[in-house]
């Protein structure tokens, strides 16, 4: 077996319509497709497809993710200010790691997300 790519990453939600509005309208990610009549759909973040899935629509109990998805942006302070203007509360100030800037926030279900920009090459 040879794995050639990752087709999508799943983000759990308790309310698909609310999550779809957040990822599509608040974050501005392009909508790709709805999964038929199921409470799930896909949004595109660069080369990564995010599959937003309402857990109970697939026989699962909702549990928010514990690992953050980091969205690459050109300017973390500018992107952070834009999202704060839309009512998003950040859990951190801008973190400077020495090679990147990042700032953490969450979606309406509490799934961790981050804005990220690498400004220096990794050693």
N, CA, C and O atoms as a GROMACS GRO file, in nm:
protein
  492
    1UNK      N    1   0.084  -0.118   0.000
    1UNK     CA    2   0.000   0.000   0.000
    1UNK      C    3   0.089   0.124   0.000
    1UNK      O    4   0.190   0.130   0.070
    2UNK      N    5   0.050   0.222  -0.079
    2UNK     CA    6   0.119   0.349  -0.082
    2UNK      C    7   0.017   0.462  -0.065
    2UNK      O    8  -0.073   0.478  -0.147
    3UNK      N    9   0.032   0.538   0.042
    3UNK     CA   10  -0.057   0.653   0.063
    3UNK      C   11   0.001   0.769  -0.015
    3UNK      O   12   0.116   0.807   0.004
    4UNK      N   13  -0.080   0.826  -0.103
    4UNK     CA   14  -0.029   0.931  -0.191
    4UNK      C   15  -0.066   1.072  -0.146
    4UNK      O   16  -0.005   1.169  -0.192
    5UNK      N   17  -0.164   1.086  -0.057
    5UNK     CA   18  -0.206   1.219  -0.012
    5UNK      C   19  -0.304   1.206   0.103
    5UNK      O   20  -0.347   1.096   0.136
    6UNK      N   21  -0.338   1.318   0.162
    6UNK     CA   22  -0.446   1.326   0.259
    6UNK      C   23  -0.561   1.394   0.188
    6UNK      O   24  -0.546   1.506   0.139
    7UNK      N   25  -0.676   1.329   0.181
    7UNK     CA   26  -0.790   1.385   0.108
    7UNK      C   27  -0.865   1.491   0.187
    7UNK      O   28  -0.909   1.591   0.130
    8UNK      N   29  -0.882   1.472   0.318
    8UNK     CA   30  -0.947   1.573   0.400
    8UNK      C   31  -0.916   1.548   0.546
    8UNK      O   32  -0.873   1.439   0.584
    9UNK      N   33  -0.939   1.651   0.627
    9UNK     CA   34  -0.929   1.643   0.772
    9UNK      C   35  -1.068   1.671   0.826
    9UNK      O   36  -1.133   1.766   0.783
   10UNK      N   37  -1.114   1.590   0.920
   10UNK     CA   38  -1.248   1.603   0.975
   10UNK      C   39  -1.248   1.696   1.096
   10UNK      O   40  -1.162   1.688   1.183
   11UNK      N   41  -1.348   1.783   1.100
   11UNK     CA   42  -1.370   1.871   1.215
   11UNK      C   43  -1.510   1.839   1.268
   11UNK      O   44  -1.608   1.859   1.197
   12UNK      N   45  -1.519   1.789   1.392
   12UNK     CA   46  -1.650   1.754   1.447
   12UNK      C   47  -1.730   1.878   1.486
   12UNK      O   48  -1.673   1.980   1.526
   13UNK      N   49  -1.861   1.868   1.475
   13UNK     CA   50  -1.949   1.975   1.519
   13UNK      C   51  -2.077   1.917   1.578
   13UNK      O   52  -2.118   1.806   1.543
   14UNK      N   53  -2.138   1.993   1.667
   14UNK     CA   54  -2.269   1.956   1.721
   14UNK      C   55  -2.381   2.018   1.638
   14UNK      O   56  -2.497   1.981   1.652
   15UNK      N   57  -2.346   2.115   1.551
   15UNK     CA   58  -2.445   2.188   1.472
   15UNK      C   59  -2.384   2.224   1.337
   15UNK      O   60  -2.312   2.324   1.326
   16UNK      N   61  -2.412   2.144   1.235
   16UNK     CA   62  -2.350   2.165   1.104
   16UNK      C   63  -2.379   2.304   1.047
   16UNK      O   64  -2.287   2.369   0.998
   17UNK      N   65  -2.502   2.350   1.052
   17UNK     CA   66  -2.536   2.480   0.992
   17UNK      C   67  -2.457   2.593   1.057
   17UNK      O   68  -2.408   2.682   0.988
   18UNK      N   69  -2.446   2.589   1.188
   18UNK     CA   70  -2.369   2.691   1.261
   18UNK      C   71  -2.221   2.684   1.222
   18UNK      O   72  -2.159   2.787   1.197
   19UNK      N   73  -2.166   2.563   1.216
   19UNK     CA   74  -2.025   2.546   1.180
   19UNK      C   75  -1.999   2.588   1.036
   19UNK      O   76  -1.898   2.651   1.006
   20UNK      N   77  -2.091   2.552   0.946
   20UNK     CA   78  -2.075   2.589   0.805
   20UNK      C   79  -2.074   2.741   0.790
   20UNK      O   80  -1.995   2.794   0.711
   21UNK      N   81  -2.158   2.810   0.863
   21UNK     CA   82  -2.158   2.957   0.858
   21UNK      C   83  -2.026   3.013   0.910
   21UNK      O   84  -1.973   3.109   0.854
   22UNK      N   85  -1.972   2.954   1.015
   22UNK     CA   86  -1.845   3.000   1.070
   22UNK      C   87  -1.731   2.981   0.970
   22UNK      O   88  -1.658   3.076   0.941
   23UNK      N   89  -1.716   2.859   0.916
   23UNK     CA   90  -1.604   2.833   0.826
   23UNK      C   91  -1.621   2.904   0.691
   23UNK      O   92  -1.523   2.950   0.633
   24UNK      N   93  -1.744   2.913   0.642
   24UNK     CA   94  -1.768   2.977   0.514
   24UNK      C   95  -1.776   3.128   0.521
   24UNK      O   96  -1.715   3.197   0.439
   25UNK      N   97  -1.852   3.181   0.617
   25UNK     CA   98  -1.875   3.325   0.624
   25UNK      C   99  -1.772   3.397   0.711
   25UNK      O  100  -1.711   3.495   0.667
   26UNK      N  101  -1.753   3.350   0.833
   26UNK     CA  102  -1.661   3.419   0.924
   26UNK      C  103  -1.516   3.404   0.878
   26UNK      O  104  -1.444   3.503   0.870
   27UNK      N  105  -1.474   3.280   0.847
   27UNK     CA  106  -1.336   3.260   0.802
   27UNK      C  107  -1.319   3.284   0.653
   27UNK      O  108  -1.208   3.306   0.605
   28UNK      N  109  -1.429   3.279   0.578
   28UNK     CA  110  -1.422   3.305   0.434
   28UNK      C  111  -1.364   3.192   0.351
   28UNK      O  112  -1.312   3.215   0.242
   29UNK      N  113  -1.374   3.069   0.402
   29UNK     CA  114  -1.322   2.955   0.325
   29UNK      C  115  -1.421   2.917   0.216
   29UNK      O  116  -1.542   2.916   0.239
   30UNK      N  117  -1.372   2.885   0.098
   30UNK     CA  118  -1.462   2.844  -0.011
   30UNK      C  119  -1.534   2.712   0.020
   30UNK      O  120  -1.471   2.615   0.062
   31UNK      N  121  -1.666   2.712  -0.001
   31UNK     CA  122  -1.746   2.591   0.015
   31UNK      C  123  -1.720   2.501  -0.106
   31UNK      O  124  -1.716   2.550  -0.219
   32UNK      N  125  -1.701   2.371  -0.082
   32UNK     CA  126  -1.674   2.276  -0.189
   32UNK      C  127  -1.799   2.195  -0.222
   32UNK      O  128  -1.846   2.196  -0.336
   33UNK      N  129  -1.853   2.125  -0.121
   33UNK     CA  130  -1.973   2.044  -0.145
   33UNK      C  131  -2.036   1.999  -0.015
   33UNK      O  132  -1.970   1.989   0.088
   34UNK      N  133  -2.164   1.972  -0.022
   34UNK     CA  134  -2.240   1.914   0.089
   34UNK      C  135  -2.239   1.763   0.068
   34UNK      O  136  -2.234   1.717  -0.047
   35UNK      N  137  -2.243   1.686   0.173
   35UNK     CA  138  -2.243   1.541   0.164
   35UNK      C  139  -2.386   1.491   0.152
   35UNK      O  140  -2.441   1.435   0.247
   36UNK      N  141  -2.446   1.511   0.036
   36UNK     CA  142  -2.584   1.467   0.014
   36UNK      C  143  -2.677   1.530   0.114
   36UNK      O  144  -2.673   1.652   0.135
   37UNK      N  145  -2.762   1.449   0.178
   37UNK     CA  146  -2.854   1.502   0.278
   37UNK      C  147  -2.798   1.488   0.420
   37UNK      O  148  -2.869   1.514   0.518
   38UNK      N  149  -2.673   1.447   0.430
   38UNK     CA  150  -2.608   1.433   0.562
   38UNK      C  151  -2.566   1.570   0.615
   38UNK      O  152  -2.543   1.661   0.537
   39UNK      N  153  -2.555   1.584   0.748
   39UNK     CA  154  -2.512   1.711   0.805
   39UNK      C  155  -2.359   1.725   0.802
   39UNK      O  156  -2.292   1.723   0.906
   40UNK      N  157  -2.308   1.738   0.682
   40UNK     CA  158  -2.163   1.748   0.662
   40UNK      C  159  -2.135   1.817   0.530
   40UNK      O  160  -2.216   1.812   0.438
   41UNK      N  161  -2.021   1.881   0.523
   41UNK     CA  162  -1.980   1.946   0.400
   41UNK      C  163  -1.832   1.979   0.406
   41UNK      O  164  -1.767   1.967   0.510
   42UNK      N  165  -1.780   2.020   0.291
   42UNK     CA  166  -1.637   2.046   0.280
   42UNK      C  167  -1.610   2.192   0.246
   42UNK      O  168  -1.683   2.256   0.171
   43UNK      N  169  -1.501   2.242   0.304
   43UNK     CA  170  -1.451   2.377   0.280
   43UNK      C  171  -1.304   2.365   0.246
   43UNK      O  172  -1.235   2.276   0.296
   44UNK      N  173  -1.255   2.454   0.160
   44UNK     CA  174  -1.117   2.445   0.114
   44UNK      C  175  -1.032   2.551   0.182
   44UNK      O  176  -1.066   2.669   0.182
   45UNK      N  177  -0.920   2.507   0.240
   45UNK     CA  178  -0.822   2.597   0.303
   45UNK      C  179  -0.690   2.573   0.232
   45UNK      O  180  -0.609   2.492   0.277
   46UNK      N  181  -0.668   2.644   0.124
   46UNK     CA  182  -0.547   2.619   0.044
   46UNK      C  183  -0.553   2.480  -0.014
   46UNK      O  184  -0.648   2.446  -0.085
   47UNK      N  185  -0.454   2.399   0.014
   47UNK     CA  186  -0.450   2.263  -0.037
   47UNK      C  187  -0.518   2.162   0.057
   47UNK      O  188  -0.523   2.043   0.026
   48UNK      N  189  -0.568   2.208   0.170
   48UNK     CA  190  -0.630   2.119   0.268
   48UNK      C  191  -0.782   2.133   0.264
   48UNK      O  192  -0.835   2.243   0.272
   49UNK      N  193  -0.850   2.021   0.252
   49UNK     CA  194  -0.996   2.019   0.257
   49UNK      C  195  -1.038   1.989   0.400
   49UNK      O  196  -0.992   1.892   0.460
   50UNK      N  197  -1.127   2.074   0.454
   50UNK     CA  198  -1.182   2.054   0.588
   50UNK      C  199  -1.321   1.996   0.574
   50UNK      O  200  -1.408   2.059   0.513
   51UNK      N  201  -1.344   1.878   0.629
   51UNK     CA  202  -1.475   1.814   0.628
   51UNK      C  203  -1.542   1.843   0.761
   51UNK      O  204  -1.501   1.790   0.865
   52UNK      N  205  -1.645   1.926   0.758
   52UNK     CA  206  -1.719   1.961   0.879
   52UNK      C  207  -1.831   1.858   0.893
   52UNK      O  208  -1.918   1.850   0.807
   53UNK      N  209  -1.830   1.780   1.002
   53UNK     CA  210  -1.925   1.670   1.019
   53UNK      C  211  -2.000   1.682   1.151
   53UNK      O  212  -1.939   1.687   1.258
   54UNK      N  213  -2.131   1.687   1.143
   54UNK     CA  214  -2.213   1.686   1.265
   54UNK      C  215  -2.214   1.543   1.318
   54UNK      O  216  -2.269   1.453   1.255
   55UNK      N  217  -2.155   1.524   1.432
   55UNK     CA  218  -2.129   1.390   1.487
   55UNK      C  219  -2.252   1.301   1.494
   55UNK      O  220  -2.246   1.185   1.451
   56UNK      N  221  -2.363   1.352   1.546
   56UNK     CA  222  -2.480   1.265   1.565
   56UNK      C  223  -2.541   1.221   1.431
   56UNK      O  224  -2.615   1.122   1.428
   57UNK      N  225  -2.511   1.291   1.323
   57UNK     CA  226  -2.558   1.250   1.191
   57UNK      C  227  -2.484   1.129   1.137
   57UNK      O  228  -2.520   1.075   1.033
   58UNK      N  229  -2.379   1.087   1.209
   58UNK     CA  230  -2.300   0.971   1.169
   58UNK      C  231  -2.292   0.868   1.281
   58UNK      O  232  -2.204   0.782   1.283
   59UNK      N  233  -2.387   0.879   1.377
   59UNK     CA  234  -2.395   0.782   1.486
   59UNK      C  235  -2.285   0.796   1.589
   59UNK      O  236  -2.255   0.700   1.660
   60UNK      N  237  -2.225   0.914   1.600
   60UNK     CA  238  -2.116   0.934   1.694
   60UNK      C  239  -2.154   1.040   1.797
   60UNK      O  240  -2.236   1.127   1.770
   61UNK      N  241  -2.094   1.030   1.913
   61UNK     CA  242  -2.110   1.133   2.016
   61UNK      C  243  -2.016   1.248   1.982
   61UNK      O  244  -1.902   1.225   1.944
   62UNK      N  245  -2.064   1.370   1.997
   62UNK     CA  246  -1.978   1.485   1.968
   62UNK      C  247  -1.868   1.498   2.071
   62UNK      O  248  -1.893   1.493   2.192
   63UNK      N  249  -1.746   1.513   2.024
   63UNK     CA  250  -1.629   1.544   2.107
   63UNK      C  251  -1.545   1.641   2.026
   63UNK      O  252  -1.506   1.610   1.913
   64UNK      N  253  -1.517   1.756   2.082
   64UNK     CA  254  -1.435   1.851   2.008
   64UNK      C  255  -1.295   1.798   1.991
   64UNK      O  256  -1.248   1.714   2.067
   65UNK      N  257  -1.230   1.848   1.889
   65UNK     CA  258  -1.092   1.809   1.860
   65UNK      C  259  -0.998   1.865   1.967
   65UNK      O  260  -1.030   1.965   2.030
   66UNK      N  261  -0.886   1.800   1.987
   66UNK     CA  262  -0.789   1.852   2.084
   66UNK      C  263  -0.667   1.912   2.016
   66UNK      O  264  -0.590   1.983   2.081
   67UNK      N  265  -0.648   1.885   1.887
   67UNK     CA  266  -0.533   1.938   1.815
   67UNK      C  267  -0.574   2.054   1.725
   67UNK      O  268  -0.673   2.045   1.653
   68UNK      N  269  -0.497   2.161   1.730
   68UNK     CA  270  -0.530   2.280   1.652
   68UNK      C  271  -0.497   2.262   1.503
   68UNK      O  272  -0.401   2.194   1.466
   69UNK      N  273  -0.580   2.324   1.421
   69UNK     CA  274  -0.550   2.338   1.279
   69UNK      C  275  -0.496   2.479   1.263
   69UNK      O  276  -0.562   2.576   1.302
   70UNK      N  277  -0.377   2.493   1.207
   70UNK     CA  278  -0.313   2.623   1.190
   70UNK      C  279  -0.333   2.672   1.048
   70UNK      O  280  -0.288   2.609   0.952
   71UNK      N  281  -0.401   2.785   1.035
   71UNK     CA  282  -0.426   2.846   0.904
   71UNK      C  283  -0.313   2.941   0.870
   71UNK      O  284  -0.283   3.034   0.945
   72UNK      N  285  -0.250   2.918   0.756
   72UNK     CA  286  -0.141   3.005   0.711
   72UNK      C  287  -0.198   3.136   0.660
   72UNK      O  288  -0.287   3.138   0.574
   73UNK      N  289  -0.147   3.246   0.713
   73UNK     CA  290  -0.187   3.380   0.669
   73UNK      C  291  -0.061   3.462   0.645
   73UNK      O  292   0.046   3.430   0.696
   74UNK      N  293  -0.074   3.567   0.567
   74UNK     CA  294   0.041   3.652   0.536
   74UNK      C  295   0.079   3.742   0.653
   74UNK      O  296   0.196   3.778   0.668
   75UNK      N  297  -0.020   3.779   0.734
   75UNK     CA  298   0.004   3.876   0.842
   75UNK      C  299  -0.087   3.839   0.960
   75UNK      O  300  -0.207   3.865   0.958
   76UNK      N  301  -0.028   3.779   1.063
   76UNK     CA  302  -0.107   3.734   1.178
   76UNK      C  303  -0.175   3.851   1.250
   76UNK      O  304  -0.294   3.840   1.279
   77UNK      N  305  -0.105   3.961   1.280
   77UNK     CA  306  -0.175   4.071   1.349
   77UNK      C  307  -0.295   4.124   1.269
   77UNK      O  308  -0.400   4.151   1.327
   78UNK      N  309  -0.280   4.139   1.140
   78UNK     CA  310  -0.389   4.189   1.056
   78UNK      C  311  -0.506   4.090   1.054
   78UNK      O  312  -0.622   4.130   1.068
   79UNK      N  313  -0.476   3.960   1.035
   79UNK     CA  314  -0.582   3.858   1.031
   79UNK      C  315  -0.651   3.847   1.167
   79UNK      O  316  -0.773   3.830   1.174
   80UNK      N  317  -0.574   3.856   1.274
   80UNK     CA  318  -0.631   3.850   1.409
   80UNK      C  319  -0.727   3.967   1.431
   80UNK      O  320  -0.837   3.949   1.483
   81UNK      N  321  -0.684   4.087   1.392
   81UNK     CA  322  -0.769   4.205   1.408
   81UNK      C  323  -0.898   4.191   1.327
   81UNK      O  324  -1.005   4.230   1.374
   82UNK      N  325  -0.888   4.136   1.207
   82UNK     CA  326  -1.006   4.116   1.123
   82UNK      C  327  -1.105   4.022   1.190
   82UNK      O  328  -1.225   4.050   1.194
   83UNK      N  329  -1.056   3.908   1.244
   83UNK     CA  330  -1.145   3.813   1.311
   83UNK      C  331  -1.201   3.870   1.441
   83UNK      O  332  -1.317   3.845   1.474
   84UNK      N  333  -1.120   3.946   1.515
   84UNK     CA  334  -1.172   4.010   1.636
   84UNK      C  335  -1.285   4.107   1.601
   84UNK      O  336  -1.381   4.120   1.676
   85UNK      N  337  -1.273   4.173   1.486
   85UNK     CA  338  -1.379   4.261   1.439
   85UNK      C  339  -1.507   4.187   1.406
   85UNK      O  340  -1.614   4.247   1.401
   86UNK      N  341  -1.497   4.056   1.383
   86UNK     CA  342  -1.614   3.972   1.358
   86UNK      C  343  -1.662   3.902   1.485
   86UNK      O  344  -1.748   3.815   1.480
   87UNK      N  345  -1.605   3.942   1.599
   87UNK     CA  346  -1.648   3.886   1.726
   87UNK      C  347  -1.573   3.764   1.775
   87UNK      O  348  -1.614   3.703   1.874
   88UNK      N  349  -1.465   3.727   1.708
   88UNK     CA  350  -1.388   3.609   1.751
   88UNK      C  351  -1.296   3.649   1.866
   88UNK      O  352  -1.220   3.746   1.856
   89UNK      N  353  -1.302   3.574   1.976
   89UNK     CA  354  -1.214   3.595   2.091
   89UNK      C  355  -1.094   3.504   2.077
   89UNK      O  356  -1.109   3.384   2.051
   90UNK      N  357  -0.977   3.558   2.096
   90UNK     CA  358  -0.854   3.479   2.089
   90UNK      C  359  -0.813   3.433   2.226
   90UNK      O  360  -0.831   3.505   2.325
   91UNK      N  361  -0.759   3.312   2.234
   91UNK     CA  362  -0.717   3.254   2.360
   91UNK      C  363  -0.575   3.293   2.396
   91UNK      O  364  -0.532   3.276   2.510
   92UNK      N  365  -0.500   3.346   2.297
   92UNK     CA  366  -0.363   3.389   2.320
   92UNK      C  367  -0.341   3.523   2.251
   92UNK      O  368  -0.413   3.560   2.158
   93UNK      N  369  -0.241   3.594   2.299
   93UNK     CA  370  -0.190   3.707   2.223
   93UNK      C  371  -0.108   3.645   2.109
   93UNK      O  372  -0.102   3.523   2.098
   94UNK      N  373  -0.047   3.727   2.028
   94UNK     CA  374   0.037   3.674   1.920
   94UNK      C  375   0.164   3.617   1.983
   94UNK      O  376   0.232   3.684   2.060
   95UNK      N  377   0.194   3.494   1.948
   95UNK     CA  378   0.312   3.424   1.999
   95UNK      C  379   0.420   3.434   1.892
   95UNK      O  380   0.394   3.408   1.775
   96UNK      N  381   0.541   3.472   1.933
   96UNK     CA  382   0.655   3.476   1.842
   96UNK      C  383   0.750   3.365   1.885
   96UNK      O  384   0.814   3.374   1.989
   97UNK      N  385   0.759   3.260   1.803
   97UNK     CA  386   0.841   3.144   1.838
   97UNK      C  387   0.988   3.161   1.800
   97UNK      O  388   1.071   3.077   1.834
   98UNK      N  389   1.021   3.269   1.731
   98UNK     CA  390   1.157   3.286   1.681
   98UNK      C  391   1.165   3.257   1.532
   98UNK      O  392   1.259   3.300   1.465
   99UNK      N  393   1.067   3.185   1.481
   99UNK     CA  394   1.060   3.158   1.336
   99UNK      C  395   0.920   3.184   1.280
   99UNK      O  396   0.902   3.190   1.159
  100UNK      N  397   0.821   3.200   1.370
  100UNK     CA  398   0.684   3.222   1.321
  100UNK      C  399   0.604   3.302   1.423
  100UNK      O  400   0.639   3.312   1.540
  101UNK      N  401   0.495   3.358   1.374
  101UNK     CA  402   0.394   3.421   1.459
  101UNK      C  403   0.271   3.331   1.455
  101UNK      O  404   0.240   3.272   1.352
  102UNK      N  405   0.201   3.322   1.568
  102UNK     CA  406   0.078   3.244   1.574
  102UNK      C  407  -0.013   3.300   1.683
  102UNK      O  408   0.032   3.361   1.780
  103UNK      N  409  -0.142   3.277   1.663
  103UNK     CA  410  -0.242   3.320   1.761
  103UNK      C  411  -0.355   3.218   1.760
  103UNK      O  412  -0.402   3.178   1.653
  104UNK      N  413  -0.399   3.176   1.878
  104UNK     CA  414  -0.497   3.067   1.890
  104UNK      C  415  -0.637   3.118   1.924
  104UNK      O  416  -0.654   3.212   2.002
  105UNK      N  417  -0.735   3.052   1.863
  105UNK     CA  418  -0.876   3.080   1.887
  105UNK      C  419  -0.952   2.950   1.869
  105UNK      O  420  -0.888   2.845   1.853
  106UNK      N  421  -1.084   2.952   1.871
  106UNK     CA  422  -1.161   2.828   1.857
  106UNK      C  423  -1.283   2.854   1.770
  106UNK      O  424  -1.329   2.968   1.756
  107UNK      N  425  -1.335   2.747   1.711
  107UNK     CA  426  -1.461   2.758   1.636
  107UNK      C  427  -1.577   2.754   1.736
  107UNK      O  428  -1.553   2.738   1.856
  108UNK      N  429  -1.702   2.767   1.691
  108UNK     CA  430  -1.816   2.769   1.786
  108UNK      C  431  -1.831   2.642   1.870
  108UNK      O  432  -1.896   2.646   1.974
  109UNK      N  433  -1.772   2.531   1.827
  109UNK     CA  434  -1.779   2.407   1.905
  109UNK      C  435  -1.661   2.391   1.999
  109UNK      O  436  -1.654   2.293   2.073
  110UNK      N  437  -1.568   2.485   1.998
  110UNK     CA  438  -1.450   2.476   2.084
  110UNK      C  439  -1.333   2.404   2.020
  110UNK      O  440  -1.233   2.379   2.087
  111UNK      N  441  -1.343   2.370   1.891
  111UNK     CA  442  -1.229   2.307   1.823
  111UNK      C  443  -1.118   2.410   1.809
  111UNK      O  444  -1.142   2.520   1.760
  112UNK      N  445  -0.995   2.376   1.851
  112UNK     CA  446  -0.887   2.474   1.848
  112UNK      C  447  -0.838   2.504   1.706
  112UNK      O  448  -0.822   2.413   1.624
  113UNK      N  449  -0.815   2.632   1.681
  113UNK     CA  450  -0.766   2.681   1.553
  113UNK      C  451  -0.656   2.782   1.580
  113UNK      O  452  -0.646   2.835   1.690
  114UNK      N  453  -0.575   2.809   1.479
  114UNK     CA  454  -0.469   2.909   1.496
  114UNK      C  455  -0.446   2.981   1.364
  114UNK      O  456  -0.467   2.927   1.256
  115UNK      N  457  -0.401   3.104   1.377
  115UNK     CA  458  -0.345   3.176   1.264
  115UNK      C  459  -0.196   3.158   1.272
  115UNK      O  460  -0.140   3.159   1.382
  116UNK      N  461  -0.129   3.140   1.158
  116UNK     CA  462   0.014   3.110   1.160
  116UNK      C  463   0.084   3.173   1.042
  116UNK      O  464   0.032   3.175   0.930
  117UNK      N  465   0.203   3.226   1.068
  117UNK     CA  466   0.288   3.278   0.959
  117UNK      C  467   0.434   3.254   0.994
  117UNK      O  468   0.484   3.303   1.096
  118UNK      N  469   0.501   3.177   0.910
  118UNK     CA  470   0.646   3.154   0.928
  118UNK      C  471   0.719   3.269   0.860
  118UNK      O  472   0.700   3.293   0.740
  119UNK      N  473   0.802   3.340   0.937
  119UNK     CA  474   0.877   3.454   0.884
  119UNK      C  475   1.024   3.425   0.866
  119UNK      O  476   1.096   3.506   0.808
  120UNK      N  477   1.072   3.311   0.916
  120UNK     CA  478   1.212   3.275   0.902
  120UNK      C  479   1.222   3.126   0.872
  120UNK      O  480   1.137   3.048   0.914
  121UNK      N  481   1.326   3.085   0.798
  121UNK     CA  482   1.340   2.942   0.768
  121UNK      C  483   1.366   2.862   0.895
  121UNK      O  484   1.432   2.909   0.988
  122UNK      N  485   1.315   2.742   0.898
  122UNK     CA  486   1.342   2.652   1.010
  122UNK      C  487   1.488   2.608   1.002
  122UNK      O  488   1.543   2.591   0.893
  123UNK      N  489   1.550   2.591   1.117
  123UNK     CA  490   1.691   2.549   1.116
  123UNK      C  491   1.705   2.404   1.083
  123UNK      O  492   1.817   2.352   1.078
   0.00000   0.00000   0.00000
